[in-house]
Amino acid sequence: MRRPLLASPALLLALLASSLVAATPRTGAAQDLPTLSGSWTASALTEQWAVTAWGEACGPRPRPQGAPGGAVQIQQQGSELSISGAGRPWSTAECWEQMPGLARSKHSASGNARSWQTRCTTPANDPRRAVVTTTTQATDASIQMVETGQYQFIIQDTTCSASVTRTRTYTLVRRAGEAPPAASAPPPVASAPPAAPEKKPAASRTCDAPGEPARLEVTPSRKLMRPGERFQFRALVMDAEGCALPTRPAWSIAPGPLASAATVDANGALSLGADAGEGKLGLVASVADKGVTVTIEVTSPDRYEALLATSGLNEAGESDQAAFAMIATGTIGGRTTAGEDLGRQRKNLFVAIVGGVAACLGFAGLVLLRRGRRRAGSDLEGPASTGGVSGEGGSAGAEEAPASAGAPIAGGATIAEAPVRPGARARGKICPTCGELYPGEAMFCGKDGTQLVLVN
């Protein structure tokens, strides 16, 4: 009878370890990866063009445009990423290029590998051939987007061919669900109030739950363009705390001589017709009936370089500043803005000041008018009181009466006539409108308010 072979201790340990590994439940790699949702910062979007063939009939040569960097919010929705801020909203399920007629033809997403690729092409019957491929790779704290595009079309038997490479990097600031980093502070003083720790949480400044739109920014605020060119304007909508929102503004062309020669799509891409004349064009971006207008200066290719040198714009023909409009929080769909409220307050204050000054002047005029009337009455009563029944004092009345009445008075007890003294009325003022006489202190007519003039 053969004896059974005994396994060595090393072989038994190896078999035991393998059985334990096989028995251990395995979870998907995606479950072990931290979320990419949170606050990030984006670098500036860079463009590098390579022109293969470009004749005069092709129009202006492609030039780098890019987009500014800044704070962004990333939301991980299933296997895709949604990014808002730093130019315009964008998703890993689409191409960054927004050329009219360009549509997604192929897309792949791998949540475990954190890799996305989107291919966009023009329709087969479109004479403009464009193929754009957008590739995105992510780690726990960094996201890299690279887009390549090839463009080729024929105009007037002239081949126009160029390629572009766009790159942008996103860096993690704070992951969703993580507490903000504690700020370094000196040791607490014994007498410090216990309520001080309540200031540490900054929930009102986090962008996990952004508020209503409060500010609209459009970049650039001025742009120099030539007929036939196309330019992508960037719009950013933020709440009162400066958090970027996914809200997209409505774009329109302002009325003007060049309005019929320009078109704008829903993403803010402005296209000028080849026959557009020179002049200025207004582009309006609006949210909740609050709009901001940017200025486009259209010039011919011959005058472009000379105008660019004196316009104060950068090499790309853009201003470095953004145009913005304030949107009153809580009035979506209304027309009340902070600027309008401030203007209304200033107008009300101005009306109140003018009304107060007018009331003071009216009161002062009324006081002077009543004082003048009292003095005029006293002047009229004065001559009659000086004359009267004279007995022993009849001589005094007789002496004053000729001076006041200007007529002889018979001796004895008489009543002196008391006509109005011309000399007293001559030393006053007269209304040039109605002819009414007033004392010298009066300033305005009591009947029609006309300013009085002196009587010589």
ZADOKOL-428249 format. One line per 4 residues: number of its first residue (from 1); their letters; for each residue z, y, x of C-alpha. Coordinates in nm, 4 decimals. Layout:
BEGIN
NUM	a	Z,Y,X  ...
//
This chain:
BEGIN
1	mrrp	0.0000,0.0000,0.0000  -0.1067,0.3369,0.1394  0.1530,0.6132,0.1557  0.0600,0.9560,0.0031
5	llas	-0.0232,1.2331,0.2434  0.2422,1.5036,0.2650  0.1210,1.8620,0.2757  0.2427,2.0787,0.5595
9	pall	0.4948,2.3609,0.4825  0.2339,2.6277,0.5713  -0.0158,2.4826,0.3275  0.2488,2.4746,0.0534
13	lall	0.3361,2.8415,0.1097  -0.0311,2.9413,0.0951  -0.0819,2.7523,-0.2303  0.2298,2.9095,-0.3791
17	assl	0.1197,3.2624,-0.2861  -0.2269,3.2116,-0.4300  -0.0810,3.0840,-0.7554  0.1462,3.3853,-0.7812
21	vaat	-0.1456,3.6240,-0.7258  -0.3512,3.4416,-0.9869  -0.0641,3.4521,-1.2353  0.0050,3.8242,-1.1868
25	prtg	-0.1620,4.0273,-1.4649  -0.4252,4.2708,-1.3312  -0.4828,4.6110,-1.4841  -0.7999,4.8141,-1.4712
29	aaqd	-0.8424,5.0486,-1.1818  -0.8997,5.3331,-1.4196  -0.5460,5.2878,-1.5589  -0.3973,5.3389,-1.2109
33	lptl	-0.5884,5.6624,-1.1491  -0.4186,5.9922,-1.2364  -0.5877,6.2127,-1.4900  -0.8246,6.4848,-1.3757
37	sgsw	-0.7272,6.7147,-1.6624  -0.5505,7.0310,-1.5549  -0.5947,7.3601,-1.3737  -0.8462,7.3711,-1.0899
41	tasa	-1.0157,7.6344,-0.8783  -1.3920,7.6374,-0.8262  -1.5821,7.7611,-0.5253  -1.8850,7.9812,-0.5663
45	lteq	-2.1967,7.7939,-0.6735  -2.4495,7.8107,-0.3890  -2.8271,7.7722,-0.4146  -3.0757,7.6925,-0.1385
49	wavt	-3.4463,7.7140,-0.2204  -3.7350,7.5590,-0.0305  -4.0778,7.6872,-0.1358  -4.3651,7.4465,-0.0669
53	awge	-4.6523,7.6421,-0.2251  -4.6367,7.9753,-0.4004  -4.9365,8.1990,-0.4615  -4.9566,8.5449,-0.6133
57	acgp	-5.0340,8.4031,-0.9560  -4.6978,8.2196,-0.9537  -4.5064,8.5446,-0.9912  -4.1821,8.6309,-0.8078
61	rprp	-4.0666,8.3777,-0.5514  -3.7475,8.1882,-0.6399  -3.4335,8.3511,-0.5046  -3.0734,8.2227,-0.4897
65	qgap	-2.8625,8.3211,-0.7888  -2.5556,8.0981,-0.7952  -2.2359,8.1724,-0.9864  -1.8988,8.3198,-0.8888
69	ggav	-1.5965,8.1040,-0.8166  -1.2593,8.1271,-0.9866  -1.0028,7.9448,-1.1960  -1.1283,7.6698,-1.4277
73	qiqq	-0.9817,7.4284,-1.6781  -1.0919,7.0632,-1.6697  -1.0444,6.8256,-1.9612  -1.1014,6.4528,-1.9135
77	qgse	-1.2577,6.3339,-2.2376  -1.3180,5.9605,-2.2221  -1.5325,5.8924,-1.9186  -1.6644,6.2526,-1.8942
81	lsis	-1.5253,6.5797,-1.7615  -1.5519,6.9100,-1.9481  -1.5190,7.2217,-1.7312  -1.4785,7.5812,-1.8532
85	gagr	-1.4647,7.8974,-1.6432  -1.6218,8.0297,-1.3205  -1.9565,8.1179,-1.4697  -2.0075,7.9155,-1.7872
89	pwst	-1.8883,7.5904,-1.9476  -2.0334,7.2721,-1.8041  -1.9926,6.8953,-1.8458  -2.0604,6.5954,-1.6251
93	aecw	-2.2820,6.4662,-1.9074  -2.5406,6.7424,-1.8492  -2.7332,6.9159,-1.5747  -2.6241,7.2547,-1.4500
97	eqmp	-2.9833,7.3810,-1.4684  -3.0558,7.5333,-1.8105  -3.4331,7.5792,-1.7840  -3.5977,7.6042,-2.1287
101	glar	-3.7577,7.2747,-2.2218  -3.5488,7.0747,-1.9746  -3.3730,6.7792,-2.1411  -3.1531,6.4928,-2.0256
105	skhs	-3.3532,6.1760,-1.9683  -3.0964,5.9539,-1.7960  -2.7189,5.9497,-1.7502  -2.4626,5.7188,-1.5924
109	asgn	-2.0854,5.7497,-1.5712  -1.8306,5.5340,-1.3926  -1.4720,5.6200,-1.4768  -1.3334,5.3691,-1.2250
113	arsw	-1.5441,5.5015,-0.9389  -1.5200,5.8604,-1.0668  -1.8917,5.9079,-1.0263  -2.1416,6.0699,-1.2636
117	qtrc	-2.5164,6.1207,-1.2396  -2.7471,6.2980,-1.4855  -3.1254,6.3270,-1.4676  -3.3079,6.6001,-1.6627
121	ttpa	-3.6858,6.6344,-1.6939  -3.9418,6.8376,-1.8835  -4.1536,6.6708,-2.1545  -4.4666,6.4841,-2.0449
125	ndpr	-4.6942,6.7330,-2.2239  -4.5301,7.0349,-2.0582  -4.7498,7.1829,-1.7810  -4.4308,7.2794,-1.5977
129	ravv	-4.3077,6.9690,-1.4194  -3.9363,6.9834,-1.3407  -3.7027,6.7036,-1.2344  -3.3326,6.7839,-1.1857
133	tttt	-3.0657,6.5368,-1.0745  -2.6971,6.6304,-1.0913  -2.4466,6.4079,-0.9063  -2.0674,6.4508,-0.9306
137	qatd	-1.8057,6.2678,-0.7227  -1.4286,6.3047,-0.7702  -1.1063,6.2098,-0.5955  -0.7512,6.2695,-0.7137
141	asiq	-0.7548,6.6333,-0.5959  -1.1205,6.7262,-0.5342  -1.4506,6.7227,-0.7228  -1.7914,6.7742,-0.5604
145	mvet	-2.1029,6.8635,-0.7618  -2.4486,6.8475,-0.6008  -2.7684,6.9189,-0.7930  -3.1237,6.8865,-0.6641
149	gqyq	-3.4310,7.0042,-0.8468  -3.8069,6.9890,-0.7938  -4.0364,7.2272,-0.9801  -4.4151,7.2212,-0.9852
153	fiiq	-4.6676,7.3882,-1.2143  -5.0196,7.5292,-1.1953  -5.1161,7.8832,-1.2983  -5.4761,8.0090,-1.2717
157	dttc	-5.5722,7.7193,-1.0422  -5.2754,7.8054,-0.8174  -5.0132,7.5407,-0.7420  -4.6539,7.6604,-0.7550
161	sasv	-4.4066,7.4176,-0.5982  -4.0428,7.4641,-0.4931  -3.7186,7.2693,-0.4668  -3.3542,7.3719,-0.4891
165	trtr	-3.0120,7.2347,-0.3945  -2.6976,7.3561,-0.5703  -2.3437,7.2730,-0.4598  -1.9950,7.3501,-0.5886
169	tytl	-1.6465,7.2165,-0.5072  -1.3441,7.2037,-0.7389  -0.9901,7.1853,-0.5955  -0.6852,7.0771,-0.7957
173	vrra	-0.4183,7.3404,-0.8657  -0.1929,7.1550,-1.1117  -0.2528,6.8342,-1.3013  -0.1955,6.8293,-1.6764
177	geap	0.1548,6.7127,-1.7606  0.3001,6.8088,-1.4223  0.5698,7.0725,-1.4012  0.4774,7.3915,-1.2154
181	paas	0.6013,7.4023,-0.8548  0.9481,7.5519,-0.8217  0.9379,7.8952,-0.6588  1.1523,7.9389,-0.3515
185	appp	1.4457,8.1692,-0.4225  1.7601,8.2842,-0.2356  2.0885,8.1062,-0.3109  2.2285,8.2123,-0.6484
189	vasa	2.4958,8.4801,-0.6448  2.8253,8.3868,-0.8034  2.8057,8.6807,-1.0418  2.4511,8.6010,-1.1528
193	ppaa	2.4222,8.5641,-1.5297  2.3721,8.2063,-1.6519  2.0659,8.3151,-1.8528  1.8594,8.3655,-1.5358
197	pekk	1.7287,8.0039,-1.5226  1.5538,8.0670,-1.8549  1.2933,8.2755,-1.6679  1.1822,7.9813,-1.4527
201	paas	0.9662,7.8029,-1.7102  0.6335,7.9819,-1.7351  0.5024,7.8103,-2.0451  0.3441,8.1334,-2.1685
205	rtcd	0.1313,8.1533,-1.8516  0.0060,7.7964,-1.8461  -0.3384,7.7203,-1.9732  -0.2595,7.3821,-2.1270
209	apge	-0.2567,7.5456,-2.4711  -0.4711,7.8616,-2.4445  -0.4547,8.1278,-2.7139  -0.7183,8.3170,-2.9069
213	parl	-0.9991,8.5074,-2.7317  -0.8774,8.8418,-2.5971  -1.1279,8.9409,-2.3267  -1.4993,8.8914,-2.2746
217	evtp	-1.6564,8.9328,-1.9286  -2.0270,8.9267,-1.8472  -2.1563,8.9108,-1.4896  -2.3347,9.1063,-1.3592
221	srkl	-2.3050,9.4353,-1.5481  -2.6425,9.5544,-1.4080  -2.9486,9.3595,-1.2996  -3.2810,9.4622,-1.1458
225	mrpg	-3.5704,9.2409,-1.2594  -3.9485,9.2238,-1.2452  -4.1846,9.1250,-1.5265  -4.2119,8.7467,-1.5608
229	erfq	-3.8692,8.6763,-1.4096  -3.5879,8.4740,-1.5641  -3.2165,8.5259,-1.4943  -2.9025,8.3437,-1.6041
233	fral	-2.6201,8.5798,-1.7003  -2.2663,8.4447,-1.6817  -2.0093,8.5020,-1.9565  -1.6388,8.4195,-1.9524
237	vmda	-1.4052,8.4345,-2.2536  -1.0298,8.4457,-2.1811  -0.7100,8.4689,-2.3798  -0.4392,8.7330,-2.3338
241	egca	-0.2886,8.5393,-2.0397  -0.6207,8.5150,-1.8540  -0.6863,8.1491,-1.9346  -1.0537,8.0567,-1.9649
245	lptr	-1.1681,7.9402,-2.3078  -1.4640,7.7180,-2.4012  -1.5822,7.9813,-2.6495  -1.9467,8.0753,-2.5967
249	paws	-2.0600,8.4269,-2.6848  -2.3632,8.5063,-2.8977  -2.6497,8.6623,-2.7011  -2.9007,8.9142,-2.8349
253	iapg	-3.1449,9.1782,-2.7151  -3.0485,9.5384,-2.7887  -3.3116,9.7441,-2.9752  -3.5375,9.9407,-2.7443
257	plas	-3.8901,9.9843,-2.6120  -3.8719,9.6609,-2.4073  -3.6923,9.4476,-2.6673  -4.0128,9.2758,-2.7772
261	aatv	-4.0990,9.1764,-2.4190  -3.7754,8.9798,-2.3562  -3.6075,8.6688,-2.4931  -3.2607,8.5225,-2.4401
265	dang	-3.1367,8.1718,-2.5163  -2.7973,8.0583,-2.6401  -2.6639,8.0256,-2.2832  -2.7484,8.3809,-2.1722
269	alsl	-3.0713,8.3061,-1.9836  -3.2919,8.6155,-2.0090  -3.6697,8.5816,-1.9708  -3.9062,8.8746,-1.9299
273	gada	-4.2681,8.8547,-2.0345  -4.5334,8.8937,-1.7688  -4.6663,9.1998,-1.9529  -4.3275,9.3742,-1.9784
277	gegk	-4.3445,9.7404,-1.8815  -4.1021,9.9382,-1.6700  -3.7840,10.0746,-1.8206  -3.4337,9.9718,-1.9220
281	lglv	-3.3333,9.6811,-2.1424  -2.9970,9.6055,-2.3023  -2.8537,9.2537,-2.3304  -2.5601,9.2096,-2.5703
285	asva	-2.2973,8.9343,-2.5542  -2.0547,8.9271,-2.8465  -1.7528,8.7293,-2.9622  -1.5833,8.7909,-3.2972
289	dkgv	-1.8016,9.0982,-3.3599  -1.6898,9.2497,-3.0294  -1.9799,9.2995,-2.7923  -2.0499,9.4132,-2.4394
293	tvti	-2.3896,9.5370,-2.3245  -2.5303,9.4848,-1.9766  -2.8205,9.6881,-1.8437  -3.1420,9.5354,-1.7092
297	evts	-3.3736,9.7635,-1.5162  -3.7312,9.6364,-1.5246  -3.9648,9.7528,-1.2503  -4.3001,9.6487,-1.1094
301	pdry	-4.3187,9.4239,-0.7996  -4.4631,9.7140,-0.5994  -4.1599,9.9351,-0.6631  -3.8959,9.6616,-0.6601
305	eall	-3.7908,9.6847,-0.2941  -3.7784,10.0649,-0.2940  -3.5729,10.0761,-0.6133  -3.3411,9.8011,-0.4881
309	atsg	-3.2630,10.0051,-0.1742  -3.1470,10.3048,-0.3787  -2.9903,10.1334,-0.6802  -2.6567,10.0406,-0.5220
313	lnea	-2.7059,9.6721,-0.6131  -2.6690,9.3765,-0.3771  -2.9557,9.1876,-0.2160  -3.0058,8.9793,-0.5291
317	gesd	-3.0467,9.2934,-0.7404  -2.7095,9.2487,-0.9110  -2.4006,9.4645,-0.9426  -2.0773,9.3236,-0.8055
321	qaaf	-1.8827,9.4274,-1.1146  -1.8547,9.2594,-1.4508  -1.8939,9.4234,-1.7891  -1.6060,9.3437,-2.0234
325	amia	-1.4879,9.4005,-2.3779  -1.1400,9.3578,-2.5226  -1.1007,9.1331,-2.8269  -0.7923,9.1965,-3.0407
329	tgti	-0.5869,8.8774,-3.0723  -0.5565,8.7507,-3.4284  -0.8587,8.9394,-3.5618  -1.1316,8.6829,-3.5204
333	ggrt	-1.4010,8.7815,-3.7631  -1.2669,9.1365,-3.7962  -1.3738,9.4562,-3.6289  -1.0430,9.5954,-3.5013
337	tage	-1.0071,9.6147,-3.1226  -0.7456,9.7589,-2.8928  -0.9878,10.0314,-2.7879  -1.0535,10.1317,-3.1481
341	dlgr	-0.6801,10.1365,-3.2251  -0.6169,10.3610,-2.9253  -0.8976,10.5958,-3.0286  -0.7632,10.6124,-3.3831
345	qrkn	-0.4130,10.6929,-3.2550  -0.5476,10.9719,-3.0374  -0.7484,11.1132,-3.3266  -0.4445,11.1090,-3.5573
349	lfva	-0.2325,11.2785,-3.2899  -0.4958,11.5496,-3.2431  -0.5168,11.6142,-3.6182  -0.1367,11.6334,-3.6397
353	ivgg	-0.1186,11.8871,-3.3555  -0.3946,12.1051,-3.5030  -0.2325,12.0870,-3.8469  0.1053,12.1889,-3.7043
357	vaac	-0.0406,12.4863,-3.5180  -0.2299,12.5975,-3.8301  0.0879,12.5723,-4.0398  0.2827,12.7839,-3.7890
361	lgfa	0.0106,13.0498,-3.7826  -0.0046,13.0555,-4.1624  0.3720,13.0948,-4.1893  0.3734,13.3768,-3.9340
365	glvl	0.0891,13.5530,-4.1184  0.2765,13.5229,-4.4478  0.5918,13.6742,-4.2959  0.3964,13.9654,-4.1498
369	lrrg	0.2124,14.0214,-4.4794  0.5341,14.0378,-4.6822  0.6931,14.2704,-4.4286  0.3890,14.4982,-4.4416
373	rrra	0.3979,14.5111,-4.8210  0.7661,14.6088,-4.8205  0.7012,14.8898,-4.5758  0.4021,15.0125,-4.7773
377	gsdl	0.6203,15.0257,-5.0918  0.8889,15.2213,-4.9139  0.6293,15.4755,-4.7949  0.5039,15.5240,-5.1521
381	egpa	0.8558,15.5747,-5.2921  0.9695,15.8138,-5.0174  0.7933,16.1390,-5.1306  0.9176,16.1107,-5.4934
385	stgg	1.2774,16.0738,-5.3859  1.2712,16.3874,-5.1757  1.1888,16.6066,-5.4776  1.3967,16.6083,-5.7952
389	vsge	1.6169,16.8205,-6.0160  1.7344,17.1030,-5.7964  2.0203,17.3230,-5.8638  2.2058,17.4425,-5.5695
393	ggsa	1.9968,17.2133,-5.3577  1.6744,17.3387,-5.5075  1.6009,17.5384,-5.2008  1.5986,17.2255,-4.9865
397	gaee	1.3611,17.0557,-5.2235  1.1474,17.3643,-5.2311  1.1295,17.3667,-4.8536  1.0294,16.9985,-4.8286
401	apas	0.7973,16.9925,-5.1300  0.5187,17.2037,-4.9847  0.5191,16.9882,-4.6757  0.4960,16.6715,-4.8791
405	agap	0.2957,16.7731,-5.1841  0.0911,17.0540,-5.0341  0.1199,17.2708,-5.3558  0.3426,17.5704,-5.4498
409	iagg	0.6409,17.4983,-5.6781  0.7712,17.7571,-5.9261  1.1302,17.8711,-5.8788  1.3988,17.7118,-6.0801
413	atia	1.4656,17.3602,-6.1764  1.1380,17.1760,-6.1478  1.0224,16.8228,-6.0847  0.8056,16.8193,-5.7762
417	eapv	0.4750,16.6407,-5.7957  0.4660,16.3495,-5.5507  0.1114,16.2481,-5.4722  0.0624,15.9864,-5.2004
421	rpga	0.0711,16.1534,-4.8637  -0.2642,16.1201,-4.6942  -0.1005,16.1434,-4.3551  0.1197,15.8372,-4.4142
425	rarg	-0.1701,15.6151,-4.5256  -0.3914,15.7314,-4.2490  -0.1482,15.5954,-3.9908  -0.2168,15.2281,-4.0733
429	kicp	-0.4868,14.9641,-4.0955  -0.7621,14.8897,-4.3435  -0.9358,14.5699,-4.4551  -1.3050,14.6008,-4.3699
433	tcge	-1.3918,14.3695,-4.6625  -1.2012,14.5060,-4.9640  -1.0881,14.8469,-4.8324  -0.7160,14.7824,-4.8940
437	lypg	-0.4828,14.9885,-4.6713  -0.1916,14.8309,-4.4868  0.0829,14.9600,-4.2535  0.0367,14.9485,-3.8809
441	eamf	0.2328,14.6243,-3.8348  0.0066,14.4193,-4.0657  -0.2572,14.1975,-3.9040  -0.4478,14.0227,-4.1861
445	cgkd	-0.5578,14.1172,-4.5386  -0.3390,13.9685,-4.8103  -0.6357,13.9197,-5.0456  -0.8981,13.7469,-4.8321
449	gtql	-0.7270,13.6958,-4.4929  -0.9701,13.9251,-4.3061  -0.8348,14.0739,-3.9819  -0.7390,14.4410,-4.0324
453	vlvn	-0.8792,14.7325,-3.8290  -0.7063,15.0544,-3.7282  -0.7696,15.3717,-3.9254  -0.8342,15.6696,-3.6933
//
